[in-house]
Amino acid sequence: MPHHVLVGTTKGAFILTSDSDRQSWSVSGPHCDLWPINHVIGDPETGHLWAGGGGEWSGAGIWRSADGGTSWQLSQLSNGSMAEWAATDPGFAEMIGGVPPDAPFTGEVDAIWSLSQTRDRLYAGSKPAHLFTSTDGGETWERVAGLTEHPTRDSWTPGGAGLTLHTLLPDPVRPGHLTIAISAAGVFATADGGESWERTNQLDNARGHDHGHGDDHEIGHCVHNMVRSAGDNDLIYQQNHHGVFRSNDGGRHWHDISKGLPSTFGFPISVHPHDPMTIWTIPLNGDMQGRFPPDAAAAVWKSTDGGETWEAKREGLPQENCFFTVLRQAMATDTSEQAGVYFGTNTGSIFASLDDGEAWREIARHLPTILSVEVMETA
């Protein structure tokens, strides 16, 4: 079974490919016309790929490939300054192939930050925080009005990267149920396909962290990443600006599981594809202390009991002078029985573990700044 590590970077999308032994990896890219790509996902049944990104120059858009990344088509959601420049400079317009056509959400959306696929639709989250859906494979997109018009929207405060909808967790067994995370507005859930939304940030076991938002009975609203466990259960894990949390009820209440970690600050979190109590996270030394591994020694911290206890896994990772950052969407697993776990750094390296996160090796280096990592396995 071929394995494909899908990588979003500041200079396009990249695809790492290996056969079933996951030992030797080839790299293709950059794809998507060197756009900043915040997230890449794939459909293992068809091999179709989607890559979301953009910025001030290009505008926001979602690229799609029906041939495993050989060719790509763009669905432009908003235009950036490139289109404005082309409209007033015929020479530049000729150089880029003409003036880009009007895009439907120009002035409203800066970039796409997250993507997710269900059986009947695609979801996309943007900066500023809006939710989009597509029912035609990503060719056209509609905005979900229920979130855009949420009554608390005026109180949402941007995180350091802006007001971003960066996590999308569809329920695998209940159509229309979706849990999302917005930095720094918190966790929201819908049970009716996005018509209505409940804000779900309640703690169940400790005083919370205001962080400029909410009250002391809530987790901080600056969510960094969430992951839903595999199988028919309601376990969701969250890496927050203030620690790691577990929800046993689908995100309605959160339990602080940060005890035992060297820091409460970090970005990604991943869960084992077959064991919902095994999770991995990568603590950093702190928000204002450099955002690199504590003591400049890299470690992936693993728990096999849902975060009640933790153990550092360092084998194969740099243990001195390590100043990289692992960003919120830059960690993922494959579905092997002994799970492969993968993460990317802002220094352009991809590390992989083929033994449930016990030992690590670098499988790619010198890529651009890595913004996201996902894994697709095809027949």
For each residue, the residues with C-beta under 8 A, 3 or more apart:
1: 19 20 377 378 379
2: 17 18 19 20 377 378
3: 17 18 19 20 22 334 340 375 376 377
4: 15 16 17 42 68 375 376 377 378
5: 15 16 17 25 332 342 350 352 363 373 374 375
6: 13 15 40 41 42 49 372 373 374 375 376
7: 13 14 15 16 29 40 344 350 367 370 372 373
8: 13 37 38 39 40 51 53 329 370 371 372 373
9: 12 13 14 30 36 37 348 367 368 369 370 371
10: 36 368 369 371
11: 30 34 36 368
12: 9 29 30 31 32 33 34 35 37 368
13: 6 7 8 9 29 30 31 32 37 40 49 51 63 69
14: 7 9 27 28 29 30 31 364 367
15: 4 5 6 7 27 28 29 31 49 68 69
16: 4 5 7 25 26 27 350 363 364
17: 2 3 4 5 25 26 28
18: 2 3 21 22 23 24 25 26
19: 1 2 3 22 24
20: 1 2 3
21: 18 24
22: 3 18 19 25 334 336 340 352 354
23: 18
24: 18 19 21
25: 5 16 17 18 22 363 364
26: 16 17 18
27: 14 15 16 364 367
28: 14 15 17 31 69
29: 7 12 13 14 15
30: 9 11 12 13 14 34 368
31: 12 13 14 15 28 51 63 65 69 72
32: 12 13 35 37 51 53 63 72 74
33: 12 72 74
34: 11 12 30
35: 12 32 51 53 54 55 58 61 63
36: 9 10 11 53 54 55 58 111 371
37: 8 9 12 13 32 40 51 52 53 63 371 372
38: 8 52 53 111 112 113 114 166 329 371 372
39: 8 51 52 53 112 113 114 115 329 371 372 374
40: 6 7 8 13 37 49 50 51 52 115 372 374
41: 6 49 50 115 116 117 374 376
42: 4 6 47 48 49 50 374 376
43: 46 47 48 49 117 376
44: 47 376 377 378 379
45:
46: 43 66
47: 42 43 44 66 67 68 376 378
48: 42 43 64 65 66 137
49: 6 13 15 40 41 42 43 64 65 68 69 376
50: 40 41 42 62 63 64 65 115 117 122 138
51: 8 13 31 32 35 37 39 40 62 63 64 65 72 115
52: 37 38 39 40 61 62 63 111 112 113 114 115 124
53: 8 32 35 36 37 38 39 60 61 63 111 112
54: 35 36 58 59 60 61 77 78 80 110 111 112
55: 35 36 58 59 80 110 111
56: 80 81 110
57: 80 81 82
58: 35 36 54 55 61 80 82
59: 54 55 76 77 78 79 80 82 83 100 103 106
60: 53 54 76 77 78 80 103 105 109 110 111 112 126
61: 35 52 53 54 58 74 75 76 77 78 103 112
62: 50 51 52 74 75 77 112 115 124 138 141
63: 13 31 32 35 37 50 51 52 53 72 73 74 75
64: 48 49 50 51 72 73 75 137 138 139
65: 31 48 49 50 51 68 69 70 71 72 73
66: 46 47 48 71
67: 47 70 71
68: 4 15 47 49 65 378
69: 13 15 28 31 49 65 72
70: 65 67
71: 65 66 67
72: 31 32 33 51 63 64 65 69
73: 63 64 65 139
74: 32 33 61 62 63
75: 61 62 63 64 134 138 139 140 141
76: 59 60 61 79 100 101 103
77: 54 59 60 61 62 103 104 105 109 112 126 132 141
78: 54 59 60 61 103 104 105 106 107 108 109 110
79: 59 76 82 83 84 100 102 103 106
80: 54 55 56 57 58 59 60 83 84
81: 56 57 84 85
82: 57 58 59 79 85 86 96 100
83: 59 79 80 86 87 99 100 103 106
84: 79 80 81 87 88
85: 81 82 88 89 92
86: 82 83 89 92 93 96 98 99 100
87: 83 84 93 99
88: 84 85
89: 85 86 92 93
90: 93 94
91: 94 95
92: 85 86 89 95 96
93: 86 87 89 90 96 98 99
94: 90 91 97 98
95: 91 92
96: 82 86 92 93 100
97: 94
98: 86 93 94
99: 83 86 87 93
100: 59 76 79 82 83 86 96 103
101: 76
102: 79 106
103: 59 60 61 76 77 78 79 83 100 106
104: 77 78 141
105: 60 77 78 108 109 130 143
106: 59 78 79 83 102 103
107: 78
108: 78 105 128 130
109: 60 77 78 105 112 126 127 128 130
110: 54 55 56 60 78 126 127 128 162
111: 36 38 52 53 54 55 60 126 127
112: 38 39 52 53 54 60 61 62 77 109 115 124 125 126 127
113: 38 39 52 125 126 127 164 165 166
114: 38 39 52 123 124 125 165 166 167 168 329
115: 39 40 41 50 51 52 62 112 122 123 124 125 168
116: 41 122 123 168 169 170
117: 41 43 50 121 122 123
118: 121 122 123 170 175
119:
120: 135 175
121: 117 118 133 134 135
122: 50 115 116 117 118 133 134 135 137 138
123: 114 115 116 117 118 131 132 133 168 170 178
124: 52 62 112 114 115 131 132 133 134 141 168
125: 112 113 114 115 129 130 131 132 164 165 166 167 168 180 182
126: 60 77 109 110 111 112 113 129 130 131 132 164 165
127: 109 110 111 112 113 161 162 163 164 165
128: 108 109 110 158 162 163 164
129: 125 126 147 156 163 164 165 182 185
130: 105 108 109 125 126 143 144 147 148 165
131: 123 124 125 126 143 144 147 148 165 168 180 194
132: 77 123 124 125 126 141 142 143 144
133: 121 122 123 124 141 142 144 194
134: 75 121 122 124 137 138 139 140 141 142
135: 120 121 122
136: 139 140
137: 48 64 122 134
138: 50 62 64 75 122 134 141
139: 64 73 75 134 136
140: 75 134 136
141: 62 75 77 104 124 132 133 134 138
142: 132 133 134
143: 105 130 131 132 148
144: 130 131 132 133 147 148 194
145: 148 149
146: 149 150 190 194 195 196 197
147: 129 130 131 144 150 180 188 190 194 197
148: 130 131 143 144 145 153
149: 145 146 153
150: 146 147 153 188 197
151:
152: 155 156 185 199
153: 148 149 150 156
154:
155: 152 185
156: 129 152 153 163 182 184 185
157: 163 184 185 212 213 221
158: 128 161 162 163 164 183 184
159: 162 163 164 183 184 222 241
160: 183
161: 127 158 164 183
162: 110 127 128 158 159
163: 127 128 129 156 157 158 159 182 183 184 185
164: 113 125 126 127 128 129 158 159 161 182 183
165: 113 114 125 126 127 129 130 131 168 180 181 182
166: 38 113 114 125 181 182 183 225 328 329
167: 114 125 180 181 223 225 226 328
168: 114 115 116 123 124 125 131 165 178 180
169: 116 178 179 180 226 227 228 236
170: 116 118 123 177 178
171: 174 175 177 178 179 228 250
172: 228 232
173: 232
174: 171 177 191
175: 118 120 171 193
176: 190 191 192 193
177: 170 171 174 189 190 191
178: 123 168 169 170 171 189 190 193 194
179: 169 171 187 188 189 200 226 228 236 250 251
180: 125 131 147 165 167 168 169 187 188 189
181: 165 166 167 186 187 188 223 225 226 238
182: 125 129 156 163 164 165 166 185 186 188 223
183: 158 159 160 161 163 164 166 221 222 223 224
184: 156 157 158 159 163 211 212 213 220 221 222 223 241
185: 129 152 155 156 157 163 182 188 213 221
186: 181 182 199 200 201 213 214 218 219 221 223
187: 179 180 181 199 200 201 219 223 226 238 251
188: 147 150 179 180 181 182 185 197 198 199 200
189: 177 178 179 180 197 198 200 250 251 252
190: 146 147 176 177 178 193 194 195 196 197 198
191: 174 176 177 196
192: 176 195 196
193: 175 176 178 190
194: 131 133 144 146 147 178 190 197
195: 146 190 192
196: 146 190 191 192
197: 146 147 150 188 189 190 194
198: 188 189 190
199: 152 186 187 188
200: 179 186 187 188 189 251 252 253
201: 186 187 214 218 219 221 254
202: 217 218 219 252 253 254
203: 206 207 208 217 218 219 253 254 255 256
204: 253 254 255
205: 255 256
206: 203 256
207: 203 216 217
208: 203 214 215 216 217 218 219 220 242
209: 216 219 220 240 241 242 243
210: 213 214 215 216 220
211: 184 214 220 221 222 241 242
212: 157 184
213: 157 184 185 186 210 220 221 222
214: 186 201 208 210 211 218 219 220 221
215: 208 210 218
216: 207 208 209 210
217: 202 203 207 208
218: 186 201 202 203 208 214 215 221
219: 186 187 201 202 203 208 209 214 223 238 240 242 245 254 256
220: 184 208 209 210 211 213 214 223 240 241 242
221: 157 183 184 185 186 201 211 213 214 218
222: 159 183 184 211 213 240 241 242
223: 167 181 182 183 184 186 187 219 220 226 238 239 240 241
224: 183 238 239 240 241 266 267 268 328
225: 166 167 181 238 239 267 268 269 328 329
226: 167 169 179 181 187 223 236 237 238 239 251 269
227: 169 236 237 269 270 271 279
228: 169 171 172 179 235 236 271
229: 233 235 236 237 271 276
230: 271 272 273 274 276
231: 276
232: 172 173
233: 229 276
234: 247 248 249 250 251
235: 228 229 246 247 248 271 276 306
236: 169 179 226 227 228 229 246 247 250 251
237: 226 227 229 244 245 246 247 269 271 279 307
238: 181 187 219 223 224 225 226 244 245 246 247 254 269
239: 223 224 225 226 243 244 266 267 268 269 281 328
240: 209 219 220 222 223 224 243 244 245
241: 159 184 209 211 220 222 223 224 265 287
242: 208 209 211 219 220 222 258 264 265
243: 209 239 240 256 257 258 261 264
244: 237 238 239 240 256 257 258 261 264 266 269 281 307
245: 219 237 238 240 254 255 256 257 258
246: 235 236 237 238 254 255 257 306 307
247: 234 235 236 237 238 250 251 252 253 254 255
248: 234 235 253 255
249: 234 252 253
250: 171 179 189 234 236 247
251: 179 187 189 200 226 234 236 247 254
252: 189 200 202 247 249
253: 200 202 203 204 247 248 249
254: 201 202 203 204 219 238 245 246 247 251
255: 203 204 205 245 246 247 248
256: 203 205 206 219 243 244 245 259
257: 243 244 245 246 303 306 307 308
258: 242 243 244 245 261 264
259: 256
260: 309 310
261: 243 244 258 264 281 283 301 310
262: 283 294 301 312
263: 266 283 284 285 286 294
264: 242 243 244 258 261 283
265: 241 242 283 284 285 286 287 291
266: 224 239 244 263 269 281 282 283 284 326
267: 224 225 239 282 284 325 326 327 328 330
268: 224 225 239 281 282 326 327 328 329 330 331 343
269: 225 226 227 237 238 239 244 266 279 280 281 331
270: 227 279 280 281 331 332 333 341
271: 227 228 229 230 235 237 276 278 279 280 333
272: 230 275 276 277 278 279 333 339 356
273: 230 333 334 335 336 339
274: 230 335 337 339
275: 272 278 304
276: 229 230 231 233 235 271 272 306
277: 272 303 304 305 306
278: 271 272 275 302 303 304 356
279: 227 237 269 270 271 272 302 303 306 307
280: 269 270 271 300 301 302 303 313 331 341 357
281: 239 244 261 266 268 269 270 300 301
282: 266 267 268 293 298 299 300 301 326 331 343
283: 261 262 263 264 265 266 293 294 299 301
284: 263 265 266 267 290 291 292 293 294 325 326
285: 263 265 289 290 291 292 293 294 295
286: 263 265 289 290 291
287: 241 265 291
288:
289: 285 286
290: 284 285 286 323
291: 265 284 285 286 287 325
292: 284 285 296 322 323 324 325
293: 282 283 284 285 296 297 298 299 322 324
294: 262 263 283 284 285 297
295: 285
296: 292 293 320 321 322 323
297: 293 294 314 317 318 319 320 322
298: 282 293 314 317 318 319 322 324
299: 282 283 293 312 313 314 317
300: 280 281 282 312 313 317 341 343 353 357 360
301: 261 262 280 281 282 283 310 311 312 313
302: 278 279 280 310 311 312 313 356 357 358
303: 257 277 278 279 280 306 307 308 309 310 311
304: 275 277 278 309
305: 277 308 309
306: 235 246 257 276 277 279 303
307: 237 244 246 257 279 303 310
308: 257 303 305
309: 260 303 304 305
310: 260 261 301 302 303 307
311: 301 302 303
312: 262 299 300 301 302
313: 280 299 300 301 302 317 353 357 358 359 360
314: 297 298 299 317 319
315: 358 359 360
316: 351 353 359 360 361 362
317: 297 298 299 300 313 314 322 351 360
318: 297 298 321 322
319: 297 298 314 322
320: 296 297
321: 296 318
322: 292 293 296 297 298 317 318 319
323: 290 292 296
324: 292 293 298 345 346 347 349
325: 267 284 291 292 345 346
326: 266 267 268 282 284 330 331 343 344 345 346
327: 267 268 330 344 346 370 371 372
328: 166 167 224 225 239 267 268
329: 8 38 39 114 166 225 268 371 372 373
330: 267 268 326 327 343 344 345 370 371 372 373
331: 268 269 270 280 282 326 341 342 343 344 373
332: 5 270 341 342 343 373 374 375
333: 270 271 272 273 339 340 341 342 375
334: 3 22 273 339 340 342 375 377
335: 273 274 339 375 377
336: 22 273 339 340 354
337: 274
338: 354 355 356
339: 272 273 274 333 334 335 336 356 357
340: 3 22 333 334 336 352 353 354 375
341: 270 280 300 331 332 333 352 353 356 357
342: 5 331 332 333 334 350 351 352 353 363 373 375
343: 268 282 300 326 330 331 332 350 351 373
344: 7 326 327 330 331 348 349 350 351 367 370 372 373
345: 324 325 326 330 348 349 350 351 370
346: 324 325 326 327 369 370
347: 324 369
348: 9 344 345 365 366 367 368 369 370
349: 324 344 345 362 364 365 366 367 370
350: 5 7 16 342 343 344 345 362 363 364 365 367 370 373
351: 316 317 342 343 344 345 360 361 362 363
352: 5 22 340 341 342 360 361 362 363
353: 300 313 316 340 341 342 356 357 358 359 360 361
354: 22 336 338 340
355: 338 358 359
356: 272 278 302 338 339 341 353
357: 280 300 302 313 339 341 353 360
358: 302 313 315 353 355
359: 313 315 316 353 355
360: 300 313 315 316 317 351 352 353 357
361: 316 351 352 353
362: 316 349 350 351 352 365
363: 5 16 25 342 350 351 352
364: 14 16 25 27 349 350 367
365: 348 349 350 362
366: 348 349
367: 7 9 14 27 344 348 349 350 364 370
368: 9 10 11 12 30 348
369: 9 10 346 347 348
370: 7 8 9 327 330 344 345 346 348 349 350 367 373
371: 8 9 10 36 37 38 39 327 329 330
372: 6 7 8 37 38 39 40 327 329 330 344
373: 5 6 7 8 329 330 331 332 342 343 344 350 370
374: 5 6 39 40 41 42 332
375: 3 4 5 6 332 333 334 335 340 342
376: 3 4 6 41 42 43 44 47 49
377: 1 2 3 4 44 334 335
378: 1 2 4 44 47 68
379: 1 44
